[in-house]
């Protein structure tokens, strides 16, 4: 078992090994830092609150209109907005607007092969060449595809903030100006696109249905007019009242004439008219069913047209609000150019250098001592061979 004297002796004996290992760790870390430039994060914040996007009004006639239904589940709201912002569609729009070189300018810079970054580029190119040999479709990506992959997998982070209704839109980039520019561009695209995403295609559906309804209404009104013209009829109710009134008058006259013997011819005349009125009643009853159906068709189509007009007006209002970006999302703060990198953290690296360099050097010294079976001092002979040293022969 080693005591403190043995430990200090080993460290002094292997001091060059400890120093070389420590310097190797320091130099290697500095080279790695030089090859990996600092990464910056720019964050924009938005607030999600209750708005018109969370309200659903059933498409029912005004007389049957139910109360609007509202979704107030905060987690679902936040998750929905987070999924919209972080979707591939938004990333595609962002790359289309800024272009890959506008997000990752270093992607298109070719460094000389003898520089540290040139060496890194050569190593990455070699890796892609090997990857392309086995999986050519995933390795030979265009700049847009590479930018998309990098954004979605690493550099675009969308998440809610704790228990609040705030969403953080964070973009990581090696250049702080590009990080802020990309985050703000993504925020603007989200605000302009979310209205269209939430609105859907209901407006066009209502407009198409109203056009079809107008054609049906025109045909129904024409059919009703033809029915009235062909039957010389304006309104069944009015016609019935007119006939009833005439029947009452004829019956009154017949009752008066029945008591007069000299009025036989006149009585026959009025009885014939009464019979004719009865026939007209039967004809009117026969036509009433068809007439009611035609009138009902016209009334229903008119009510439908009123509903479609109300819905179209709602869609126009929603479209105006969307263009004005008035919804349930408000911008708390736009991204500003960051001044402090998120990685690497220098103080953590310094601590890691001290810990790894010192511990590794000491561990390597003890490992070398453990593997070294040579006897170099009198004390080694007495310790390991258990015999006293009687004399020395000079070399």
C-alpha positions as CSV (number, residue, x, y, z in Angstrom):
1,X,0.0,0.0,0.0
2,X,1.4,3.4,-1.0
3,X,1.8,6.0,1.6
4,X,2.0,9.8,1.1
5,X,5.8,9.6,0.6
6,X,5.4,7.0,-2.1
7,X,2.7,9.0,-3.8
8,X,4.9,12.2,-3.8
9,X,7.8,10.2,-5.0
10,X,5.9,8.8,-7.9
11,X,4.6,12.2,-8.9
12,X,8.1,13.7,-8.7
13,X,9.5,10.8,-10.6
14,X,6.8,11.0,-13.4
15,X,6.5,14.8,-13.3
16,X,7.4,15.2,-17.0
17,X,4.6,12.8,-18.0
18,X,2.1,14.6,-15.9
19,X,3.2,18.0,-17.3
20,X,3.1,16.7,-20.9
21,X,-0.3,15.2,-20.5
22,X,-1.7,18.4,-19.0
23,X,-0.3,20.5,-21.8
24,X,-1.7,18.1,-24.3
25,X,-5.1,18.4,-22.9
26,X,-4.8,22.2,-22.9
27,X,-3.6,22.4,-26.4
28,X,-6.1,19.9,-27.7
29,X,-8.9,21.8,-26.1
30,X,-7.7,25.2,-27.5
31,X,-7.5,23.6,-31.0
32,X,-11.0,22.2,-30.6
33,X,-12.3,25.6,-29.5
34,X,-10.7,27.2,-32.5
35,X,-12.3,24.6,-34.9
36,X,-15.7,25.0,-33.2
37,X,-16.7,28.7,-33.1
38,X,-19.0,29.9,-30.4
39,X,-22.8,29.4,-30.9
40,X,-25.3,32.2,-30.2
41,X,-29.0,32.0,-29.4
42,X,-31.6,34.6,-30.2
43,X,-35.0,34.3,-28.7
44,X,-38.4,35.9,-29.5
45,X,-41.3,35.6,-27.1
46,X,-45.0,35.4,-28.0
47,X,-48.1,35.3,-25.7
48,X,-51.0,33.0,-26.5
49,X,-54.3,34.1,-25.1
50,X,-58.0,33.4,-25.7
51,X,-59.1,34.7,-29.1
52,X,-61.4,34.2,-32.0
53,X,-59.4,31.1,-33.2
54,X,-60.7,29.3,-30.1
55,X,-64.3,30.0,-30.7
56,X,-66.5,27.8,-32.9
57,X,-70.0,29.0,-34.0
58,X,-72.2,26.2,-35.4
59,X,-73.5,26.8,-39.0
60,X,-77.2,26.8,-38.0
61,X,-80.1,29.2,-38.9
62,X,-80.3,32.3,-36.8
63,X,-83.4,31.0,-35.0
64,X,-81.6,27.8,-34.0
65,X,-78.2,29.4,-33.3
66,X,-76.6,27.8,-30.3
67,X,-74.1,29.4,-28.0
68,X,-70.5,29.6,-29.4
69,X,-68.3,26.9,-28.1
70,X,-64.9,27.9,-26.8
71,X,-61.7,25.9,-26.1
72,X,-59.9,27.0,-23.0
73,X,-57.4,24.1,-22.5
74,X,-54.1,26.0,-22.2
75,X,-51.8,23.0,-22.8
76,X,-53.6,22.2,-26.1
77,X,-53.4,25.8,-27.2
78,X,-49.7,26.0,-26.5
79,X,-48.9,22.7,-28.0
80,X,-50.8,23.5,-31.2
81,X,-49.0,26.8,-31.6
82,X,-45.6,25.2,-30.9
83,X,-46.3,22.5,-33.5
84,X,-47.2,25.2,-36.0
85,X,-44.1,27.3,-35.4
86,X,-41.7,24.3,-35.4
87,X,-43.3,22.5,-38.5
88,X,-41.5,21.7,-41.7
89,X,-43.8,24.0,-43.5
90,X,-42.6,27.0,-41.5
91,X,-39.0,25.9,-41.9
92,X,-39.5,25.7,-45.7
93,X,-41.0,29.2,-45.8
94,X,-38.1,30.5,-43.7
95,X,-35.5,29.0,-46.0
96,X,-37.4,30.2,-49.1
97,X,-37.4,33.8,-47.7
98,X,-33.9,34.0,-46.4
99,X,-32.2,31.5,-48.6
100,X,-29.7,29.0,-47.1
101,X,-26.8,31.4,-47.4
102,X,-28.9,34.0,-45.5
103,X,-29.1,31.6,-42.5
104,X,-25.9,29.7,-42.7
105,X,-23.3,31.8,-44.6
106,X,-20.4,29.6,-43.4
107,X,-22.0,26.7,-45.3
108,X,-20.8,28.2,-48.5
109,X,-17.3,29.4,-47.4
110,X,-14.4,27.3,-48.5
111,X,-11.3,27.5,-46.3
112,X,-7.8,26.6,-47.4
113,X,-6.9,23.0,-46.6
114,X,-4.0,23.9,-44.4
115,X,-6.1,26.0,-41.9
116,X,-7.8,24.5,-38.9
117,X,-11.2,25.1,-40.4
118,X,-10.0,23.7,-43.8
119,X,-8.9,20.6,-42.0
120,X,-12.3,20.3,-40.4
121,X,-14.0,20.8,-43.7
122,X,-11.8,18.1,-45.3
123,X,-12.7,15.7,-42.5
124,X,-16.4,16.4,-42.9
125,X,-16.2,16.0,-46.7
126,X,-14.5,12.7,-46.2
127,X,-17.2,11.6,-43.8
128,X,-19.9,12.6,-46.3
129,X,-18.1,10.7,-49.0
130,X,-18.0,7.5,-47.0
131,X,-21.7,8.1,-45.9
132,X,-22.6,8.7,-49.6
133,X,-21.0,5.4,-50.6
134,X,-23.4,3.5,-48.3
135,X,-26.4,5.8,-48.3
136,X,-26.2,8.2,-51.3
137,X,-29.8,9.6,-50.9
138,X,-29.1,10.8,-47.3
139,X,-25.6,12.1,-47.8
140,X,-25.8,14.1,-51.1
141,X,-28.1,16.8,-49.9
142,X,-28.6,20.2,-51.6
143,X,-28.0,23.4,-49.6
144,X,-31.7,23.9,-49.0
145,X,-32.0,20.3,-47.7
146,X,-28.9,20.7,-45.5
147,X,-30.3,23.9,-44.0
148,X,-33.7,22.3,-43.4
149,X,-32.1,19.4,-41.7
150,X,-29.9,21.6,-39.5
151,X,-32.8,23.8,-38.5
152,X,-35.2,21.1,-37.6
153,X,-32.7,18.8,-35.8
154,X,-30.7,21.3,-33.9
155,X,-30.9,25.1,-34.4
156,X,-34.7,25.8,-34.2
157,X,-36.1,25.2,-30.7
158,X,-39.7,26.1,-30.0
159,X,-41.1,25.5,-26.5
160,X,-43.5,26.8,-23.9
161,X,-42.1,28.7,-20.9
162,X,-43.0,26.9,-17.6
163,X,-46.6,27.3,-16.5
164,X,-47.2,30.5,-18.4
165,X,-48.8,31.1,-21.8
166,X,-45.6,32.3,-23.3
167,X,-43.8,30.5,-26.2
168,X,-40.0,31.0,-26.8
169,X,-38.9,31.0,-30.5
170,X,-35.1,30.3,-30.2
171,X,-32.7,30.1,-33.1
172,X,-29.0,29.0,-32.7
173,X,-26.4,30.2,-35.1
174,X,-22.6,30.8,-35.2
175,X,-23.2,34.4,-36.2
176,X,-25.3,36.4,-33.7
177,X,-26.7,38.8,-36.3
178,X,-28.0,35.9,-38.4
179,X,-29.5,34.2,-35.2
180,X,-31.6,37.4,-34.5
181,X,-32.5,37.9,-38.1
182,X,-33.7,34.3,-38.5
183,X,-35.7,34.3,-35.3
184,X,-37.5,37.5,-36.2
185,X,-38.2,36.3,-39.8
186,X,-39.7,33.0,-38.4
187,X,-41.8,35.1,-36.0
188,X,-43.1,37.3,-38.9
189,X,-43.9,34.2,-41.0
190,X,-45.7,32.6,-38.2
191,X,-47.9,35.7,-37.5
192,X,-48.8,36.0,-41.2
193,X,-49.5,32.3,-41.8
194,X,-51.3,31.3,-38.6
195,X,-54.5,33.1,-39.6
196,X,-54.7,31.2,-42.8
197,X,-53.9,27.9,-41.0
198,X,-56.6,28.5,-38.4
199,X,-59.2,29.8,-40.9
200,X,-59.0,26.9,-43.2
201,X,-61.1,26.9,-46.4
202,X,-64.6,27.5,-45.0
203,X,-64.9,30.9,-46.8
204,X,-64.5,29.3,-50.2
205,X,-66.9,26.5,-49.3
206,X,-69.6,29.0,-48.2
207,X,-69.1,31.0,-51.4
208,X,-69.5,27.9,-53.6
209,X,-72.5,26.7,-51.7
210,X,-74.2,30.2,-51.9
211,X,-73.7,30.2,-55.7
212,X,-75.3,26.8,-56.0
213,X,-78.1,27.9,-53.7
214,X,-78.7,31.0,-55.8
215,X,-79.1,28.8,-58.9
216,X,-81.5,26.5,-57.1
217,X,-83.4,29.6,-55.7
218,X,-83.7,31.1,-59.2
219,X,-85.1,27.8,-60.5
220,X,-87.5,27.4,-57.6
221,X,-88.9,30.9,-58.0
222,X,-89.3,30.4,-61.8
223,X,-91.2,27.1,-61.1
224,X,-93.5,28.9,-58.6
225,X,-94.1,31.7,-61.1
226,X,-94.9,29.2,-63.9
227,X,-97.3,27.4,-61.5
228,X,-99.1,30.6,-60.7
229,X,-99.3,31.7,-64.3
230,X,-100.5,28.3,-65.6
231,X,-103.2,28.0,-62.9
232,X,-104.1,31.6,-62.9
233,X,-103.3,31.6,-59.2
234,X,-101.6,34.2,-57.0
235,X,-102.0,32.8,-53.5
236,X,-103.9,29.7,-52.3
237,X,-104.9,31.3,-49.0
238,X,-106.2,34.4,-50.7
239,X,-108.0,32.4,-53.4
240,X,-109.6,30.2,-50.7
241,X,-110.9,33.2,-48.8
242,X,-112.3,34.7,-52.0
243,X,-114.1,31.4,-52.8
244,X,-115.4,31.0,-49.3
245,X,-116.8,34.5,-49.4
246,X,-118.4,33.9,-52.7
247,X,-119.9,30.6,-51.5
248,X,-121.4,32.3,-48.5
249,X,-123.0,34.9,-50.8
250,X,-124.4,32.3,-53.2
251,X,-125.8,30.2,-50.4
252,X,-127.5,33.2,-48.8
253,X,-129.1,34.0,-52.2
254,X,-130.2,30.4,-52.7
255,X,-131.8,30.4,-49.2
256,X,-133.7,33.5,-50.0
257,X,-134.9,32.2,-53.4
258,X,-136.2,28.9,-52.1
259,X,-139.2,30.5,-50.5
260,X,-140.2,32.1,-53.8
261,X,-142.2,30.0,-56.4
262,X,-141.5,32.4,-59.2
263,X,-137.7,32.2,-58.8
264,X,-137.2,28.7,-59.9
265,X,-135.0,29.6,-62.9
266,X,-132.9,32.0,-60.9
267,X,-132.5,29.3,-58.2
268,X,-131.2,26.8,-60.7
269,X,-128.7,29.4,-61.9
270,X,-127.3,30.0,-58.4
271,X,-127.3,26.3,-57.6
272,X,-125.2,25.7,-60.8
273,X,-122.8,28.5,-59.7
274,X,-122.5,26.9,-56.2
275,X,-121.7,23.5,-57.8
276,X,-119.0,25.3,-59.9
277,X,-117.6,26.8,-56.8
278,X,-117.4,23.3,-55.2
279,X,-115.4,22.1,-58.2
280,X,-113.1,25.1,-57.9
281,X,-112.6,24.2,-54.2
282,X,-111.7,20.6,-55.2
283,X,-109.3,21.9,-57.8
284,X,-107.8,24.3,-55.3
285,X,-107.3,21.5,-52.8
286,X,-105.5,19.5,-55.4
287,X,-103.2,22.4,-56.4
288,X,-102.5,23.3,-52.7
289,X,-100.0,20.5,-52.1
290,X,-97.9,21.4,-55.1
291,X,-98.2,25.1,-54.4
292,X,-97.1,24.6,-50.8
293,X,-94.1,22.5,-51.8
294,X,-93.0,25.2,-54.3
295,X,-93.4,28.0,-51.7
296,X,-91.6,26.0,-49.1
297,X,-88.7,25.3,-51.4
298,X,-88.4,29.0,-52.1
299,X,-88.5,29.9,-48.4
300,X,-85.9,27.3,-47.4
301,X,-83.5,28.5,-50.2
302,X,-84.0,32.1,-49.1
303,X,-83.1,31.1,-45.5
304,X,-80.1,29.2,-46.6
305,X,-78.9,32.2,-48.6
306,X,-79.2,34.4,-45.5
307,X,-77.1,31.9,-43.6
308,X,-74.4,31.8,-46.3
309,X,-74.3,35.6,-46.4
310,X,-73.9,35.8,-42.6
311,X,-71.1,33.2,-42.8
312,X,-69.4,35.0,-45.7
313,X,-69.5,38.2,-43.7
314,X,-67.9,36.5,-40.8
315,X,-65.2,35.1,-43.0
316,X,-64.5,38.6,-44.4
317,X,-64.2,40.0,-40.9
318,X,-61.8,37.2,-40.0
319,X,-59.8,37.8,-43.1
320,X,-59.5,41.5,-42.3
321,X,-58.4,40.6,-38.7
322,X,-55.9,38.1,-40.1
323,X,-54.4,40.6,-42.4
324,X,-54.1,43.0,-39.4
325,X,-52.5,40.1,-37.4
326,X,-55.2,40.6,-34.7
327,X,-55.6,37.2,-33.1
328,X,-55.0,35.3,-29.9
329,X,-51.2,35.7,-30.2
330,X,-49.3,38.8,-29.2
331,X,-45.6,39.5,-29.6
332,X,-43.9,40.1,-26.2
333,X,-40.5,40.8,-27.5
334,X,-38.6,40.3,-30.8
335,X,-35.2,38.7,-30.9
336,X,-32.2,41.0,-30.3
337,X,-28.6,40.3,-31.4
338,X,-27.0,38.2,-28.6
339,X,-23.7,39.3,-27.1
340,X,-22.9,36.2,-25.1
341,X,-22.5,32.8,-26.7
342,X,-24.5,29.9,-25.3
343,X,-21.7,27.5,-26.1
344,X,-19.0,26.8,-25.4
345,X,-19.0,28.0,-21.8
346,X,-15.4,29.1,-21.1
347,X,-15.6,28.7,-17.3
348,X,-16.8,25.1,-17.6
349,X,-14.1,24.4,-20.1
350,X,-11.4,25.8,-17.8
351,X,-12.7,23.7,-15.0
352,X,-12.8,20.6,-17.3
353,X,-9.2,21.3,-18.4
354,X,-7.9,21.5,-14.8
355,X,-9.8,18.4,-13.7
356,X,-9.2,16.2,-16.7
357,X,-5.6,17.4,-17.2
358,X,-4.6,17.0,-13.6
359,X,-6.5,13.8,-12.9
360,X,-5.5,12.3,-16.2
361,X,-1.8,13.1,-15.7
362,X,-1.8,11.8,-12.2
363,X,-3.6,8.6,-13.2
364,X,-1.2,8.1,-16.1
365,X,1.7,8.5,-13.8
366,X,0.4,5.9,-11.4
367,X,-0.5,3.5,-14.3
368,X,3.1,3.8,-15.6
369,X,4.5,3.2,-12.2
370,X,2.3,0.1,-11.8
371,X,3.4,-1.3,-15.1
372,X,7.1,-0.5,-14.6
373,X,8.8,-3.5,-13.0
374,X,12.4,-2.1,-13.0
375,X,14.3,-1.6,-9.7
376,X,16.0,1.8,-9.6
377,X,16.8,2.6,-6.0
378,X,18.0,0.8,-2.8
379,X,14.6,1.3,-1.4
380,X,13.0,-0.5,-4.3
381,X,15.3,-3.5,-3.7
382,X,14.5,-3.7,0.0
383,X,10.8,-3.1,-0.6
384,X,10.1,-5.6,-3.4
385,X,12.9,-8.2,-2.9
386,X,12.8,-8.1,0.9
387,X,16.7,-8.3,1.2
388,X,19.2,-5.6,2.5
389,X,21.5,-3.8,0.1
390,X,25.1,-4.7,0.9
391,X,26.9,-2.7,-1.7
392,X,26.7,-0.9,-5.1
393,X,28.8,-1.2,-8.2
394,X,29.2,2.1,-10.1
395,X,28.3,1.9,-13.8
